[in-house]
Amino acid sequence: MMYKQGSHGYDRLFNRLIRQLLSHLYNPLASALIAGALALPLQANEVVPTVRLTNGHWPPYMENTPPHFGVISQIVTLAFAKEDIPVSYGFFPWSRARLLAQKGRWNGSVAWTCRRQLLKHFHFSDPIVAHNYALFHRTSMDFDWDNVKDLESYRVGLTQDYNYGEEFEEAVAAGTISADVTTSDESNFRKLAAGRIDLFPMEPAVGMGMLKKLGLSDQITFHTTPLQSDYLYLILSKLVPESERYLEKFNEGLSELRASGRLEELITTSLPDLPARYLVVEDEDSQCGN
């Protein structure tokens, strides 16, 4: 009887012939080799697991707006795509985004600065992009500064879980700088406009976008001296066994994007109003020690 390839009858006949062949082979090694060879076509059709990353609302860098979810999210997606690895994002408040990734419930999170307390829980990627925090203040306030000590007479608003630089945070911890911590950047800008705080450190591109949305662009500006200069990284949980492999693949894809000029193109077209020094990773060897 003839069976059409792919039909149920064909599959039964094929499997019976294979069993008969294996039953006549007395060498266990030969049987294992044949069985392994037969399994290879199945492995080629396996679905590549998706890297699941927590994310947050920090436009234009990260935002819950398809299709790209912000320029940093887009870079992360494209870097993994270079290695044929799909990515999905879940958007949460920043504290929850970090905790879900830290516990290994998600593979990792986008995107964070290098902090000692995170190194215990996460592998850090190569730097994605440089960024700075500038001090925002009311346009009516005559403000100038040169070092952290100059800020001791001001009330400074901060956002929970942000990294403002070691020197500044040590001054806050010591009580020499008066700090008011909240969980919302928008709340800090409203408090700044209302005169409840004097200064608020924020990344300029993010800050300018928020001020426009809040209708406060004419009331608040920022000083061009950066409070902190740092890099943004992808972080992957040390509790997820595949993290180191994914990290290697991501870094390879990111390097390809940078070498091709695509990464710089994405950043400069997404953030056209910022000076180049706020955007470019000048030291590609800048690593967050793992």
Stockholm file with secondary structure:
# STOCKHOLM 1.0

chainA/1-290         MMYKQGSHGYDRLFNRLIRQLLSHLYNPLASALIAGALALPLQANEVVPTVRLTNGHWPPYMENTPPHFGVISQIVTLAFAKEDIPVSYGFFPWSRARLLAQKGRWNGSVAWTCRRQLLKHFHFSDPIVAHNYALFHRTSMDFDWDNVKDLESYRVGLTQDYNYGEEFEEAVAAGTISADVTTSDESNFRKLAAGRIDLFPMEPAVGMGMLKKLGLSDQITFHTTPLQSDYLYLILSKLVPESERYLEKFNEGLSELRASGRLEELITTSLPDLPARYLVVEDEDSQCGN
#=GR chainA/1-290 SS CCCCTTSHHHHHHHHHHHHHHHHTCCCHHHHHHHHHHHHHHHHHTCCCCCEEEEECCBTTTBCSCTTTSSHHHHHHHHHHHTTTCCEEEEECCHHHHHHHHHTTSSSEEEEECCCHHHHTTEEECSCCEEEEEEEEEETTSCCCCSSGGGGTTSEEEEETTCCCCHHHHHHHHHTSSEEEEESCHHHHHHHHHHTSCSBEEECHHHHHHHHHHHTCTTTEEEEEEEEEEEEEEEEEETTSTTHHHHHHHHHHHHHHHHHHTHHHHHHHHHCTTSCGGGTCCSCTTCCCCC
#=GC SS_cons         CCCCTTSHHHHHHHHHHHHHHHHTCCCHHHHHHHHHHHHHHHHHTCCCCCEEEEECCBTTTBCSCTTTSSHHHHHHHHHHHTTTCCEEEEECCHHHHHHHHHTTSSSEEEEECCCHHHHTTEEECSCCEEEEEEEEEETTSCCCCSSGGGGTTSEEEEETTCCCCHHHHHHHHHTSSEEEEESCHHHHHHHHHHTSCSBEEECHHHHHHHHHHHTCTTTEEEEEEEEEEEEEEEEEETTSTTHHHHHHHHHHHHHHHHHHTHHHHHHHHHCTTSCGGGTCCSCTTCCCCC
//
